[in-house]
């Protein structure tokens, strides 16, 4: 079944073309034939029709504006796509406009099942058929590359989760210390949200230090503890040592095996919490209940020369979660490490920040004017990107320079944790800066370790994102194109009244680019602790309706942060900016099966490997389009610019203008700017960049003014002053020179599906 509507006018960025709109079960296609000059007509130049393709999951908002009675205005449908493409279709016939609107909504929202999406019917062109991207990531091969399978290694690959019953959101193979038995893992899993125990994700080949990741512990208001969790983490932090114990670590109970064999041992707190609702929602609700009682003050933090537990959340958020049986490690029980709170906000804050960016761009379909840069700055988007980069810089420094181990977690360990873990590995390991290595990194830290792509991306869409002007269907209409469409209406009315707007001889028709099949937008952080006992098997339900509150731009932020690294270190990456932009588009296109599911188990259960194609087929078949010509693969730690490690220059965080479909000048302002960032975050009192750290905690000591003293371990003021003094002297190196701007690649046109 398909629908074709003739005499449709498309407007974008102040330009317009007439053409035909085609609606198929998986695509919305606008086609038009460009006009040609008289000279070309004489030469017999043949002009081929041009097409602009939209997959339905790309659509973020759709608004029907019926023509007012007794008015010369035309009915219109305005679309905002997840790749920040804004278009408006004008219809001569209002009945046709309504029919198109209902068809778009029907094909976008009514499938209700993942297996009804385009990926399950997509037939690849011949070049893609030569590749099988599902074979690109082999966990055993990757762990062997990292070196943990070498003779004498202190690591092993546990198969406790081979059938995904231990932790449904974790990979089937989990790297853990050789000294830790599966029995210990079984009990340790009861202490971590959704049994997402501390597990290895990166092993440094030079110093044998590690990055491990997990979910939050089930501490609760009673300060529950787990001897097995403590034992597991201490074993991880000991793997790079010879035979000597960790400094300042002495905890005899950790050596006892009795609690391994007896789950009722008094040394293991048995924790039971309610079935999970959503950790991020709980976090927001709890903070709202205490709003006004806690005034958070952030502290500048450098790098600690010790093993580190990184809690990505703001300090207040982490401690608020104790009220529902969750929380953060009590460092009295983890004396072999220091803990840092990074202050990275949750998925709801990130979604709201992106919505504010969208508000600054919202009239892109009806006006060629650039975005309001003050509005962009107020969105806080660059502050959030900078905060994530600063967290990655801290972790990179800890592992790469101070030869320490780092454990990363947030709430469930699949949003902020994935961002920090993956970015840190890009900074630490040149392999992940190659095209193949980056694909392996995404497979490992996002797909295998679990990220809620299906929820964060809103693949099945929601009727709340569709509205008829003056006949609101639901949701927040202001999210679509601004406050009640007021400014948008004024611009649209002025545009419509312009002389010759629909004139057949308008010479500007051809100027509509026929590229932009690239669509990108949302992702981020969510659900809470599961339960103390091993989690039940999870499956993708037959009917899955998108919940707008679970969408967030987490993966988008990761790609944005990667772009910052690429821009700052243009010779250190094998792939180019277009690769990142196209990858973000395919996050939402639903053309491939890679990003349709929340974890490895769901992909296995749904037979994604057999029934869909991998997104990597697309890139590998077009490798030359995504290769960086400036790439220098040589690594030499004795030569500046060729070192193994790279560090983000957080003060130079800039707008990724290409992804928003804007010029560099529109988003970042006129050049040159010598030392200041393109758009400086302005939400700190002095107008400077907000420090990332919201708290430092060690056994018996804390440096934080954001949490009531009664919720923190006792600490002598002298001890706190000493820690603060030590931290203030540890700062990260700053870049001494800024790279020159690189020429941006121009898109050549729409790539046909």
Order of alpha helices (4+ residues) and beta strands (2+ residues): beta-beta-beta-alpha-beta-beta-beta-beta-alpha-alpha-alpha-beta-beta-alpha-beta-beta-alpha-alpha-alpha-beta-alpha-beta-alpha-alpha-alpha-beta-alpha-alpha-alpha-beta-alpha-alpha-alpha-alpha-alpha-alpha-alpha-alpha-beta-beta-alpha
